[in-house]
Amino acid sequence: MMSLNSAIILQLSLLVENDTGTSRHLSRIWRTAAGLGADLVPPEAAWTANNSLCVSLLVVFPSYGFSPPPDSLAMSLPHPLLSISATFVAWKSLILLIAWLAPGQGYDTSTSLLFGANRLVRWDAIYFVQKAQRGDVFEQEWAFGKGLSTLLSGIAGHELSAITTTGIVVSHLTHYLSVVLLWAIAVSLSMTTRLGHDTSVIPFIASCLHIISPAGIFLSAPYGEAPFSCLNMLGFWLYLQAHISPDSSVTRKCCALIMSGASFGFATTIRSNGILSGLPFLFDAVTLSLETLRQLTKGKIRVSRILVLTSTVVAGTCIAIGLVLPQYLAYLEYCTHDEDVRPWCYNRPPLIFSFVQSHYWYARPFFS
């Protein structure tokens, strides 16, 4: 859900920056965007939406008369990344210490059957680790994206303890990278808004909020949340570089757009709601298509605009593939045999994710 909220704010920052007449509408748009997260996403994933949305608002809104008190922005951080890294290490140490000192096995004792006393493999982490070890065996396991399990098996092979250790390391590393990327995004946005005061503290505060997220230990365990967040942050950072770099060539802009789409596409293989990251590309594709048609009617066309439009479509296609490919693999496994054809195979479209979410987990995904 981070993807949709960030997309809305990024589009606002890029498209209405010079339109002072839109300032009276921003509060209403903010309330609408913020409300989407609570309706569409599980609680453990909603943290990324709020943090990304907050930093974008803090950076963009001062241009429209919503500036916080100047004194709150007066301090300057000489080494922000060093401070962010120290905060990250301290918070992770505290989280791991709490997990280690927690008494008893907890109510989820199934972990002890396979993983001994590992306190970071609980709940969904069991599915991710076992999928990495031996693939999807049971139909309900398709509710968990193939991206993370494929990554873990590619790095650690099929030995259970190695997969578990790799999953924990990947979660810590990608959480840290997502924090740094959020800082970079906030810095880029603050540069585009041309604020009249020092805003170096705003990216730092946003990054710290991302560190001490309510997701807590989920960002340390072999879960999909941290890699999903990192890939989305990377996608938005690349998207920003394509749009706000004043000296960027057409080739560089096109490459940044395609890499952004590829990053979002990989994120979508981890969590299916990453498909919402395609909204900025859809908006851009429609806008560029209309501008291109307008130019054609006047008898002139710019090759650079065609290249950017093509790159935007390619990027959006990468995101769509991230959702369609796992569904297609499931269709081949369950729906192409004459016997034991599953009921979801007759749905249109035949989405296994929608079926297992409602049939096994009693949840309704937003695209069911």
Buried (B, 14 or more C-beta within 10 A) or exposed (E): BBBBBBBBBBBBBBBBBEEEEBBEEBEEBBEEBBEBBEEBBEEBBBBBBBBBBBBBBBBBBBBBEBBEEEEEBEEEBEEBBEBBBEBBEEBBEEBBEEBEEEEEEEEEEEBEEBBEEBBBBBBBBBBBBBBBBEEBEEBBBBBBBBBBBBBBBEBBEEEBEBBBBBBBEBBBEBBBBBBBBBBBBBBBBBEBBEBEEBBBBBBBBBBBBBBBBEBBBBBBBBBBBBBBBBBBBBBBBBBBBBBBEEEBEBEEBBBBBBBBBBBBBBBBBBBBBBBBBBBBBBBBBEEBBEEBEEBEEEEEEEEEBEBBBBBBBBBBBBBBBBBBBBBEBBBEBBBEEEEEEBEBBEEEEBBBBBBBBBBBEEEEBBBE
